[in-house]
């Protein structure tokens, strides 16, 4: 039995991770300000302790870390809206970077013995770099405060890990989807917008011709990667892409979803938005060498996602 901290644990990816950790028999502490997460996402289970608190509360975080002496720490809390980071760069920076560095600082200063600390970064750091597929050593070109904070925190986590002997690892999420995705989240992106349009028989706005491609990765595959890089390997001070390794066009996604839901989507076409990236998908060879095997293709994943929405 391990003691585990999950920041942002009431969110989409965090709560799916908590479910897995409960099955593993761990004692889990969740810190979440519920700005995007939902308390209902968490299991009613004595293994899970929940704090409705922001990770920017340094006094609270310091006390929690020193008192609990966690074995594993998953840093998933973030203001995940790119638009929000553009509108409020400093406030989002405090969550997306400063709070995470403070956690590292407490671990360093008080010599806390962590088995592994994992930070969740984002494919947004690749920006407009046209190289495909995106490799971990591809040139990064972060274009927004969100992407800048994700990249710089990723570097802090890796390099402070090396400097101070803290076992750290970082992941770059591509387009994660699945049950509990918050449709209000700008990060949940196109799949939840399509889902909402199908459920409410409303219109979906398609920007561009639909041939743009993305690496959609089902949340269960993401959880597999997180557990693999923390509990199931000794890998430290490295960063890994987390994707499906496949690139699927938006038109393919729409066609697949229409088949699964048995509904024709009402579509309004608009011209491509300025700054939208045409194609993006992950090279996942590095993660696969550690033992990662994505299980869900777009059909299998969307089917489970659709069933969860109907329920």
C-alpha positions as CSV (number, residue, x, y, z in Angstrom):
1,X,0.0,0.0,0.0
2,X,1.4,3.4,-1.1
3,X,0.5,6.9,0.0
4,X,-0.3,8.9,-3.0
5,X,-1.0,12.6,-3.7
6,X,-2.9,13.6,-6.8
7,X,-3.3,17.3,-7.5
8,X,-6.2,18.0,-9.7
9,X,-7.5,14.6,-8.7
10,X,-11.2,15.5,-9.1
11,X,-10.7,16.4,-12.8
12,X,-11.1,14.3,-15.9
13,X,-7.7,12.5,-16.0
14,X,-7.1,12.8,-12.2
15,X,-10.3,11.1,-11.2
16,X,-9.7,8.2,-13.6
17,X,-6.2,7.9,-12.1
18,X,-7.7,7.9,-8.6
19,X,-10.0,5.0,-9.6
20,X,-7.0,2.9,-10.6
21,X,-5.1,3.8,-7.4
22,X,-8.1,2.7,-5.3
23,X,-8.0,-0.7,-7.1
24,X,-4.3,-0.9,-6.3
25,X,-5.1,-0.6,-2.6
26,X,-3.4,2.8,-2.2
27,X,-4.2,5.6,0.3
28,X,-4.9,8.6,-1.9
29,X,-5.0,12.3,-1.1
30,X,-6.7,14.6,-3.6
31,X,-6.2,18.3,-3.7
32,X,-8.5,20.1,-6.1
33,X,-10.0,23.6,-6.1
34,X,-13.0,22.3,-8.2
35,X,-12.5,25.1,-10.8
36,X,-12.7,22.3,-13.5
37,X,-13.1,19.1,-11.5
38,X,-16.2,17.7,-9.8
39,X,-16.5,16.2,-6.4
40,X,-18.9,13.6,-7.9
41,X,-16.0,12.3,-10.1
42,X,-14.3,10.8,-6.9
43,X,-15.3,7.5,-5.5
44,X,-16.9,7.5,-2.0
45,X,-14.2,5.4,-0.5
46,X,-12.3,5.5,2.8
47,X,-9.0,5.2,0.8
48,X,-9.6,8.6,-0.7
49,X,-9.1,11.8,1.3
50,X,-10.3,15.0,-0.4
51,X,-9.2,18.6,0.2
52,X,-11.1,21.4,-1.5
53,X,-8.0,23.6,-1.8
54,X,-5.8,25.3,-4.4
55,X,-2.2,24.2,-4.9
56,X,-1.2,27.9,-4.8
57,X,-1.9,27.8,-1.0
58,X,1.8,27.3,-0.1
59,X,1.1,27.1,3.7
60,X,-1.4,24.3,3.2
61,X,0.7,22.4,0.6
62,X,3.9,22.6,2.8
63,X,2.0,21.3,5.9
64,X,0.4,18.5,3.8
65,X,3.6,17.3,2.2
66,X,5.6,17.3,5.5
67,X,2.8,15.6,7.4
68,X,1.8,12.9,4.9
69,X,5.3,11.9,3.4
70,X,3.8,10.7,0.2
71,X,5.4,7.8,-1.8
72,X,4.0,9.0,-5.2
73,X,3.0,12.4,-6.3
74,X,1.1,13.1,-9.5
75,X,1.0,16.8,-10.5
76,X,-2.1,17.1,-12.7
77,X,-3.6,20.3,-11.4
78,X,-3.6,23.1,-14.0
79,X,-5.5,25.9,-15.5
80,X,-5.9,24.0,-18.7
81,X,-7.4,26.7,-20.8
82,X,-5.0,28.2,-23.4
83,X,-7.4,31.2,-23.8
84,X,-7.5,31.7,-20.0
85,X,-3.7,31.8,-19.9
86,X,-3.7,34.5,-22.6
87,X,-6.3,36.5,-20.7
88,X,-4.7,36.0,-17.3
89,X,-1.0,35.1,-17.8
90,X,0.2,35.7,-14.2
91,X,-2.7,34.1,-12.4
92,X,-2.5,31.0,-14.5
93,X,1.3,31.0,-14.2
94,X,0.9,30.8,-10.4
95,X,-1.0,27.5,-10.8
96,X,0.8,26.0,-13.8
97,X,4.3,26.8,-12.7
98,X,4.9,28.4,-9.4
99,X,2.8,26.1,-7.3
100,X,4.5,23.0,-8.8
101,X,8.0,24.4,-8.2
102,X,7.0,25.2,-4.6
103,X,6.1,21.5,-4.1
104,X,9.5,20.5,-5.5
105,X,11.2,23.0,-3.2
106,X,9.5,21.5,-0.1
107,X,10.6,18.0,-1.1
108,X,14.2,19.4,-1.6
109,X,14.3,21.5,1.6
110,X,12.9,18.9,3.9
111,X,14.5,15.9,2.3
112,X,11.2,14.1,1.7
113,X,11.7,10.6,0.4
114,X,9.4,10.4,-2.6
115,X,9.5,7.2,-4.7
116,X,8.4,9.1,-7.9
117,X,7.0,12.5,-8.8
118,X,5.3,12.9,-12.1
119,X,4.4,16.1,-13.8
120,X,1.8,16.4,-16.6
121,X,3.0,18.6,-19.5
122,X,1.3,19.0,-22.8
123,X,1.8,18.5,-26.6
124,X,1.0,22.3,-26.8
125,X,4.7,22.9,-26.1
126,X,5.5,21.8,-29.7
127,X,3.6,24.8,-31.0
128,X,3.8,25.3,-34.7
129,X,6.8,23.1,-35.3
130,X,5.7,21.2,-38.5
131,X,7.8,18.1,-37.8
132,X,5.8,14.9,-37.7
133,X,5.4,12.8,-35.7
134,X,6.3,14.9,-32.7
135,X,9.3,13.3,-30.9
136,X,10.5,14.1,-27.3
137,X,13.6,15.7,-28.8
138,X,11.7,17.7,-31.5
139,X,12.2,21.5,-31.4
140,X,9.7,23.0,-29.0
141,X,7.9,26.3,-29.9
142,X,5.5,27.2,-27.1
143,X,3.2,29.9,-28.3
144,X,1.0,30.8,-25.3
145,X,1.5,31.4,-21.6
146,X,0.0,28.0,-21.0
147,X,2.5,26.2,-23.2
148,X,5.4,28.3,-21.9
149,X,4.5,27.3,-18.3
150,X,4.1,23.7,-19.2
151,X,7.5,23.5,-20.9
152,X,9.4,25.5,-18.2
153,X,7.8,23.5,-15.4
154,X,8.6,20.2,-17.2
155,X,12.3,21.4,-17.3
156,X,12.3,22.4,-13.6
157,X,10.9,19.0,-12.7
158,X,13.5,17.0,-14.7
159,X,16.5,19.2,-13.9
160,X,15.7,19.8,-10.2
161,X,15.2,16.0,-10.0
162,X,18.8,15.5,-11.3
163,X,20.3,18.3,-9.2
164,X,18.7,17.3,-5.9
165,X,18.3,13.6,-6.3
166,X,14.5,13.7,-6.5
167,X,13.1,10.8,-8.7
168,X,11.0,12.8,-11.2
169,X,9.5,12.1,-14.6
170,X,7.3,14.1,-17.0
171,X,4.7,13.3,-19.6
172,X,3.4,15.3,-22.6
173,X,-0.3,14.6,-23.1
174,X,-1.8,14.7,-26.6
175,X,-5.6,14.8,-27.2
176,X,-6.9,12.9,-24.2
177,X,-10.6,11.9,-24.2
178,X,-13.0,9.6,-22.4
179,X,-15.5,9.4,-19.5
180,X,-15.8,12.4,-17.2
181,X,-14.4,14.8,-19.7
182,X,-15.8,18.2,-18.8
183,X,-17.5,19.7,-21.9
184,X,-17.0,23.2,-20.4
185,X,-13.3,22.7,-20.4
186,X,-11.6,24.4,-23.4
187,X,-9.0,21.6,-23.1
188,X,-11.6,18.9,-23.7
189,X,-11.7,20.2,-27.3
190,X,-13.4,18.9,-30.3
191,X,-14.6,15.4,-29.1
192,X,-16.8,16.8,-26.3
193,X,-18.1,19.5,-28.6
194,X,-19.1,16.8,-31.1
195,X,-20.6,14.7,-28.3
196,X,-22.7,17.6,-27.1
197,X,-23.9,18.4,-30.6
198,X,-25.0,14.7,-31.1
199,X,-26.7,14.5,-27.6
200,X,-28.6,17.8,-28.0
201,X,-29.2,17.5,-31.8
202,X,-27.5,20.8,-32.1
203,X,-25.1,22.1,-34.8
204,X,-21.4,21.4,-34.8
205,X,-19.1,24.1,-36.3
206,X,-16.3,22.6,-38.4
207,X,-13.4,24.9,-38.9
208,X,-11.5,24.1,-42.1
209,X,-12.2,21.1,-44.3
210,X,-12.0,18.4,-41.6
211,X,-8.8,16.8,-42.9
212,X,-6.8,18.2,-40.0
213,X,-5.4,15.3,-37.9
214,X,-4.9,14.8,-34.2
215,X,-3.6,12.1,-31.9
216,X,-6.7,11.2,-29.8
217,X,-5.7,9.0,-26.9
218,X,-8.3,7.3,-24.6
219,X,-8.0,8.1,-20.9
220,X,-7.4,4.4,-19.9
221,X,-4.3,4.3,-22.1
222,X,-3.1,7.5,-20.4
223,X,-3.6,5.9,-16.9
224,X,-1.6,2.9,-18.1
225,X,1.3,5.2,-19.0
226,X,1.2,7.1,-15.7
227,X,1.3,3.9,-13.6
228,X,4.0,2.5,-15.9
229,X,6.3,5.5,-15.5
230,X,5.8,5.8,-11.7
231,X,5.1,2.4,-10.0
232,X,6.3,0.0,-12.6
233,X,9.7,1.4,-13.7
234,X,12.8,3.0,-12.3
235,X,13.0,5.6,-15.1
236,X,13.8,9.0,-13.8
237,X,14.6,12.5,-15.2
238,X,13.0,11.9,-18.6
239,X,10.0,13.1,-20.5
240,X,7.6,11.0,-22.5
241,X,4.9,11.6,-25.2
242,X,1.6,10.0,-24.2
243,X,-0.6,9.4,-27.3
244,X,-2.1,6.6,-29.3
245,X,0.6,6.8,-31.9
246,X,-2.1,7.1,-34.6
247,X,-3.3,10.2,-36.3
248,X,-7.0,10.5,-37.2
249,X,-8.7,13.2,-39.2
250,X,-11.6,15.1,-37.9
251,X,-13.8,13.8,-40.7
252,X,-12.9,10.2,-39.6
253,X,-13.8,11.0,-36.0
254,X,-17.2,12.5,-37.1
255,X,-17.9,9.5,-39.4
256,X,-17.0,7.0,-36.6
257,X,-19.1,8.9,-34.0
258,X,-22.1,9.0,-36.3
259,X,-21.9,5.2,-36.8
260,X,-21.6,4.6,-33.0
261,X,-24.4,7.0,-32.1
262,X,-26.6,6.2,-35.0
263,X,-27.1,9.9,-35.7
264,X,-26.2,12.2,-38.5
265,X,-24.3,15.3,-37.2
266,X,-25.5,18.7,-38.3
267,X,-22.4,20.5,-39.5
268,X,-21.8,24.2,-40.3
269,X,-18.5,24.8,-42.2
270,X,-16.3,27.8,-41.3
271,X,-12.9,28.7,-42.7
272,X,-9.9,27.5,-40.8
273,X,-9.0,29.6,-37.7
274,X,-5.8,31.6,-37.7
275,X,-3.1,29.8,-35.6
276,X,-4.8,26.4,-35.8
277,X,-2.3,23.6,-36.2
278,X,-3.1,21.4,-39.2
279,X,-1.6,18.1,-38.1
280,X,-0.3,16.8,-34.8
281,X,0.5,13.3,-33.6
282,X,3.0,11.7,-31.2
283,X,5.9,9.4,-31.7
284,X,5.4,7.0,-28.8
285,X,8.4,4.7,-29.4
286,X,10.2,5.8,-26.3
287,X,7.1,5.0,-24.1
288,X,6.5,1.7,-25.9
289,X,10.1,0.6,-25.1
290,X,9.1,0.9,-21.4
291,X,6.2,-1.5,-22.0
292,X,3.3,0.9,-23.0
293,X,0.8,-0.7,-25.3
294,X,-2.2,1.5,-26.3
295,X,-5.3,-0.7,-26.3
296,X,-8.0,1.7,-27.6
297,X,-8.3,2.8,-31.2
298,X,-10.7,5.6,-32.1
299,X,-13.7,3.3,-32.6
300,X,-13.2,1.4,-29.3
301,X,-12.5,4.6,-27.3
302,X,-15.4,6.6,-28.8
303,X,-17.8,3.7,-28.1
304,X,-16.9,3.7,-24.4
305,X,-17.0,7.5,-24.3
306,X,-20.5,7.6,-25.9
307,X,-21.8,4.9,-23.5
308,X,-20.6,6.9,-20.5
309,X,-22.3,10.0,-21.8
310,X,-25.6,8.3,-22.3
311,X,-25.5,6.9,-18.8
